[in-house]
Amino acid sequence: MLTVLMECRNQESELAQTLSVLVSGAVEGLVSDVIVLDHGSTDGSSRVADAAGCRFHTGWDLPSVLKEARGEWLLLLEPGARLQAGWIEEVLEYLALNRRPARFSPARNYRRPLLQRITRKATPLEQGLLLSKSMATAKAEAGRGLEALAKDVKPLKLKSELIPAWVAAAR
């Protein structure tokens, strides 16, 4: 039903945090597979992905990766991002009723300091992105990453919250 995609580089700890949250989605039958796209990690990222049952790609090409995704919908996340309670039910309902892309709401308890909010633009995947495989396949280009899929997308906002990856990286 849903394939989760993440890009990583030496983010073993962050990857483990995100994957631990996705377990409940797999148990509920929402998450069918997880694909980790690596950028030359030298830490234990590949072992973490393997232990969690993920596919771990080095030297990947985005259009090819999207073809092998099992789900008809994709969830793009940054390693370290953590979905909060209630996300499974909301995503299941959203997928049943909508065809447009969607992002999660920012977690209220984890906001950037005011100066950073003013001077720094959020990354395209900071709040994750849920989009159909067909839309992603149409936008995918060789040599580009997941952020390229998220650019110029006008998503709806889900009520479910996501703690962004920068929180895990800051600790």
C-alpha positions as CSV (number, residue, x, y, z in Angstrom):
1,M,0.0,0.0,0.0
2,L,2.7,2.5,1.0
3,T,6.5,2.6,0.3
4,V,8.7,4.7,2.5
5,L,11.7,6.2,0.9
6,M,14.7,7.9,2.7
7,E,18.1,9.1,1.6
8,C,21.0,8.9,4.0
9,R,24.7,9.4,4.5
10,N,26.2,8.4,7.8
11,Q,22.9,8.7,9.7
12,E,22.8,5.3,11.5
13,S,21.2,6.7,14.7
14,E,18.7,8.9,12.9
15,L,17.8,6.1,10.5
16,A,17.1,3.8,13.5
17,Q,14.9,6.4,15.1
18,T,12.7,6.8,12.0
19,L,12.5,3.0,11.3
20,S,11.4,2.3,14.8
21,V,8.3,4.5,14.3
22,L,7.5,2.8,11.0
23,V,7.2,-0.6,12.6
24,S,3.6,0.0,13.8
25,G,2.7,1.1,10.2
26,A,4.0,-2.3,8.9
27,V,2.2,-4.2,11.6
28,E,-1.1,-2.4,10.6
29,G,-0.5,-3.3,7.0
30,L,0.0,0.3,5.8
31,V,3.8,0.2,5.2
32,S,4.6,-2.5,2.6
33,D,8.3,-1.7,2.2
34,V,11.0,0.7,3.1
35,I,13.8,1.7,0.7
36,V,16.9,3.5,1.9
37,L,19.0,5.3,-0.7
38,D,22.6,5.7,0.4
39,H,25.1,8.4,-0.5
40,G,28.3,6.6,0.6
41,S,27.7,5.9,4.3
42,T,30.7,4.6,6.2
43,D,28.8,3.9,9.4
44,G,26.4,1.2,10.3
45,S,23.5,2.6,8.2
46,S,23.4,-0.5,6.0
47,R,23.3,-2.8,9.0
48,V,20.4,-0.9,10.6
49,A,18.4,-1.0,7.3
50,D,19.1,-4.7,6.8
51,A,18.1,-5.5,10.4
52,A,14.8,-3.6,9.9
53,G,14.1,-5.5,6.6
54,C,14.7,-2.5,4.4
55,R,16.2,-2.4,0.9
56,F,19.4,-0.5,1.0
57,H,20.7,0.9,-2.3
58,T,24.1,2.3,-3.1
59,G,24.7,3.7,-6.6
60,W,21.0,4.1,-7.2
61,D,19.0,5.7,-10.0
62,L,15.7,7.3,-8.8
63,P,13.5,6.2,-11.8
64,S,14.6,2.6,-11.3
65,V,14.1,2.7,-7.6
66,L,10.5,4.0,-8.1
67,K,9.7,1.1,-10.4
68,E,10.6,-1.4,-7.8
69,A,8.6,0.3,-5.0
70,R,5.7,-2.0,-4.0
71,G,3.3,0.6,-2.8
72,E,1.0,2.7,-5.0
73,W,1.8,5.6,-2.6
74,L,5.1,6.9,-1.4
75,L,6.1,8.5,1.9
76,L,9.3,10.5,1.6
77,L,11.0,11.1,4.9
78,E,14.4,12.4,6.2
79,P,16.3,10.0,8.5
80,G,15.6,11.2,12.1
81,A,12.0,12.3,11.4
82,R,9.5,10.7,13.7
83,L,5.8,10.4,13.0
84,Q,3.6,11.0,16.0
85,A,0.6,9.1,17.4
86,G,-2.4,8.8,15.1
87,W,-0.5,9.0,11.8
88,I,-1.5,5.5,10.6
89,E,-5.2,6.0,10.8
90,E,-5.1,9.4,9.2
91,V,-2.9,8.2,6.3
92,L,-5.1,5.2,5.7
93,E,-8.2,7.5,5.6
94,Y,-6.4,10.0,3.4
95,L,-5.3,7.4,0.9
96,A,-8.8,6.1,0.6
97,L,-10.3,9.5,-0.1
98,N,-7.6,11.6,-1.9
99,R,-5.2,11.7,-4.8
100,R,-3.3,14.8,-4.0
101,P,0.1,14.9,-2.2
102,A,0.1,15.7,1.5
103,R,2.6,16.8,4.2
104,F,2.4,16.2,8.0
105,S,1.9,19.1,10.4
106,P,5.0,20.3,12.3
107,A,5.1,19.1,15.9
108,R,4.1,21.9,18.1
109,N,6.7,21.1,20.8
110,Y,9.6,21.2,18.3
111,R,9.9,24.5,16.6
112,R,13.0,26.1,15.4
113,P,14.2,29.2,17.2
114,L,12.7,32.4,15.9
115,L,15.9,33.6,14.2
116,Q,16.3,30.3,12.3
117,R,12.6,30.4,11.2
118,I,13.2,33.9,9.8
119,T,16.6,33.3,8.1
120,R,16.4,29.6,7.1
121,K,14.0,28.1,4.7
122,A,12.7,24.6,5.5
123,T,13.9,21.7,3.4
124,P,11.4,20.3,1.0
125,L,11.1,17.1,3.0
126,E,11.2,18.6,6.5
127,Q,7.5,17.7,7.1
128,G,7.7,14.5,4.9
129,L,5.7,14.1,1.7
130,L,3.0,11.6,0.8
131,L,2.5,11.3,-2.9
132,S,1.3,8.8,-5.5
133,K,3.8,6.6,-7.2
134,S,2.5,7.7,-10.6
135,M,3.1,11.3,-9.8
136,A,6.6,10.6,-8.5
137,T,7.4,8.4,-11.5
138,A,6.4,11.3,-13.8
139,K,8.6,13.8,-12.0
140,A,11.6,11.5,-11.4
141,E,14.8,12.1,-13.3
142,A,18.1,10.2,-13.3
143,G,20.8,11.7,-11.1
144,R,18.2,13.5,-8.9
145,G,17.2,12.7,-5.4
146,L,14.0,12.7,-3.3
147,E,14.0,16.5,-2.7
148,A,13.6,17.0,-6.5
149,L,10.3,15.1,-6.2
150,A,9.1,17.4,-3.4
151,K,9.8,20.7,-5.2
152,D,6.9,22.5,-6.8
153,V,4.4,20.2,-5.2
154,K,1.3,21.8,-3.6
155,P,0.4,19.4,-0.9
156,L,-2.5,19.4,1.5
157,K,-1.6,19.4,5.2
158,L,-2.4,16.4,7.4
159,K,-3.4,16.9,11.1
160,S,-0.9,14.2,12.2
161,E,2.4,15.7,13.5
162,L,5.9,14.9,12.5
163,I,9.0,15.7,14.6
164,P,11.5,16.9,12.0
165,A,14.9,15.2,11.5
166,W,16.8,18.3,12.6
167,V,15.6,17.7,16.1
168,A,17.4,14.3,16.2
169,A,20.5,15.8,14.5
170,A,20.7,18.6,17.1
171,R,20.9,16.2,20.1
